[in-house]
Amino acid sequence: MTITLITGANKGIGYETARQLLALGHVVYVGARDAERGAKAAAELGARSVRLDVTDDASVRDALAEIDSAEGRLDVLVNNAGVLGHGAMDGPTALKTFDTNAVGVVRVTEAALPLLRRSANPTVVTVSSSAGSFWAVTNPDRPEYSLPLALYSASKAAATMLTVQYAKSQPGIRFNAVEPGTTATDLTAAFGVGRTPEESARVVVRLATLGPDGPTGTFQDEHGEVSW
Ligand SMILES: NC(=O)c1ccc[n+]([C@@H]2O[C@H](COP(=O)([O-])OP(=O)(O)OC[C@H]3O[C@@H](n4cnc5c(N)ncnc54)[C@H](OP(=O)(O)O)[C@@H]3O)[C@@H](O)[C@H]2O)c1
């Protein structure tokens, strides 16, 4: 039995990742900051739900404690929760964007580490973005070049860097970052772009189901490694 926690899994790519991992036989905890939305999604999927707001230390601690007492370990963590952080370019918006997209990864990962260390094949996947790739945003041939999302890009660059740093400091656990592909979700609704969450979740699932010999410290999309 593989025990999996996905943050921000009440909708979008996280929800579809939950569906696909459940189909592969995982026990999936749908993390959601709103308990009701989480419970509804989990009931639809046949998953378990746990209240988890990645910007709230106590909520993160309680969520991992709940999984610890029910399962005694965690095999797969998917750091998926994220916000776009568009609108005002100011301190409060920057704090909220970084708090969710980067600090949230630290909060959840730190709380999960003791449980992951009890797994035979521990894996962490952080859903980052190619909008956080220096290579992509400085390449005029790439769509990320003209994305007007400075805070999102900067916070995702931090999320990818955290992945690399965790891979180095935690050699017994695989850490990989993923660009899932442009996807039509509530996050991108204002742009009217993207493919289905089902297609993008497959990219996340591939990294969440790596065997013990799989890579660590990489940043990948569906084609393989993405330049930093
Ligand atoms: N869509 C794309 O094209 C695309 C491309 C590259 C990367 N990504 C990344 O993929 C991930 C999923 O995005 P999505 O497109 O599926 O967007 P989405 O449909 O808006 O889903 C985002 C999820 O994150 C949750 N969330 C936001 N803040 C949270 C918090 N403080 N604590 C816990 N959960 C929180 C949301 O919960 P609520 O329902 O409560 O708001 C929701 O469940 C994000 O990290 C995003 O940056 C998306």
The ligand as a Tripos MOL2 file, in Angstrom:
@<TRIPOS>MOLECULE
LIG
   48    52     1     0     0
SMALL
NO_CHARGES

@<TRIPOS>ATOM
      1 N1         -2.6730   25.3570  -14.6260 N.am      1 LIG1
      2 C1         -1.4790   25.4700  -15.1950 C.2       1 LIG1
      3 O1         -1.3460   25.7570  -16.4120 O.2       1 LIG1
      4 C2         -0.2310   25.2290  -14.3840 C.ar      1 LIG1
      5 C3          1.0080   25.2460  -15.0470 C.ar      1 LIG1
      6 C4          2.1820   25.0330  -14.3030 C.ar      1 LIG1
      7 C5          2.0850   24.7970  -12.9400 C.ar      1 LIG1
      8 N2          0.8600   24.7840  -12.3170 N.ar      1 LIG1
      9 C6          0.8230   24.5320  -10.8750 C.3       1 LIG1
     10 O2         -0.0270   23.4370  -10.6330 O.3       1 LIG1
     11 C7         -0.5180   23.5090   -9.2840 C.3       1 LIG1
     12 C8         -2.0250   23.2830   -9.2840 C.3       1 LIG1
     13 O3         -2.6300   24.3650   -9.9930 O.3       1 LIG1
     14 P1         -4.0050   24.2450  -10.8020 P.3       1 LIG1
     15 O4         -3.7420   24.7680  -12.1590 O.co2     1 LIG1
     16 O5         -4.5970   22.9060  -10.6080 O.co2     1 LIG1
     17 O6         -4.8500   25.4000  -10.0440 O.3       1 LIG1
     18 P2         -6.2270   25.3660   -9.2300 P.3       1 LIG1
     19 O7         -7.2590   24.5890   -9.9420 O.co2     1 LIG1
     20 O8         -6.4740   26.8040   -8.9140 O.co2     1 LIG1
     21 O9         -5.8340   24.5630   -7.9050 O.3       1 LIG1
     22 C9         -5.0100   25.1180   -6.9410 C.3       1 LIG1
     23 C10        -5.1940   24.3330   -5.6660 C.3       1 LIG1
     24 O10        -4.3210   24.8960   -4.6620 O.3       1 LIG1
     25 C11        -5.1010   25.1250   -3.5160 C.3       1 LIG1
     26 N3         -4.5370   26.1470   -2.6400 N.ar      1 LIG1
     27 C12        -4.3100   27.4590   -2.8850 C.ar      1 LIG1
     28 N4         -3.8190   28.0560   -1.7780 N.ar      1 LIG1
     29 C13        -3.7480   27.0980   -0.8210 C.ar      1 LIG1
     30 C14        -3.3380   27.0770    0.5300 C.ar      1 LIG1
     31 N5         -2.9140   28.1940    1.1630 N.pl3     1 LIG1
     32 N6         -3.3720   25.9040    1.2070 N.ar      1 LIG1
     33 C15        -3.8020   24.7720    0.6020 C.ar      1 LIG1
     34 N7         -4.2480   24.7270   -0.6540 N.ar      1 LIG1
     35 C16        -4.2080   25.8830   -1.3650 C.ar      1 LIG1
     36 C17        -6.4820   25.5050   -4.0340 C.3       1 LIG1
     37 O11        -7.4480   25.4020   -3.0120 O.3       1 LIG1
     38 P3         -8.8180   26.2830   -3.0140 P.3       1 LIG1
     39 O12        -9.8030   25.5340   -3.8590 O.co2     1 LIG1
     40 O13        -9.1790   26.3390   -1.5680 O.co2     1 LIG1
     41 O14        -8.4820   27.6330   -3.5990 O.co2     1 LIG1
     42 C18        -6.6240   24.4380   -5.1120 C.3       1 LIG1
     43 O15        -6.9940   23.2140   -4.5400 O.3       1 LIG1
     44 C19        -0.1040   24.8880   -8.7690 C.3       1 LIG1
     45 O16         1.0470   24.7720   -7.9620 O.3       1 LIG1
     46 C20         0.2280   25.6530  -10.0410 C.3       1 LIG1
     47 O17         1.1310   26.7050   -9.8230 O.3       1 LIG1
     48 C21        -0.2790   24.9870  -13.0070 C.ar      1 LIG1
@<TRIPOS>BOND
     1     1     2 1
     2     2     3 2
     3     2     4 1
     4     4     5 ar
     5     4    48 ar
     6     5     6 ar
     7     6     7 ar
     8     7     8 ar
     9     8     9 1
    10     8    48 ar
    11     9    10 1
    12     9    46 1
    13    10    11 1
    14    11    12 1
    15    11    44 1
    16    12    13 1
    17    13    14 1
    18    14    15 2
    19    14    16 1
    20    14    17 1
    21    17    18 1
    22    18    19 2
    23    18    20 1
    24    18    21 1
    25    21    22 1
    26    22    23 1
    27    23    24 1
    28    23    42 1
    29    24    25 1
    30    25    26 1
    31    25    36 1
    32    26    27 ar
    33    26    35 ar
    34    27    28 ar
    35    28    29 ar
    36    29    30 ar
    37    29    35 ar
    38    30    31 1
    39    30    32 ar
    40    32    33 ar
    41    33    34 ar
    42    34    35 ar
    43    36    37 1
    44    36    42 1
    45    37    38 1
    46    38    39 2
    47    38    40 1
    48    38    41 1
    49    42    43 1
    50    44    45 1
    51    44    46 1
    52    46    47 1
@<TRIPOS>SUBSTRUCTURE
     1 LIG1         1 GROUP 0 **** ****
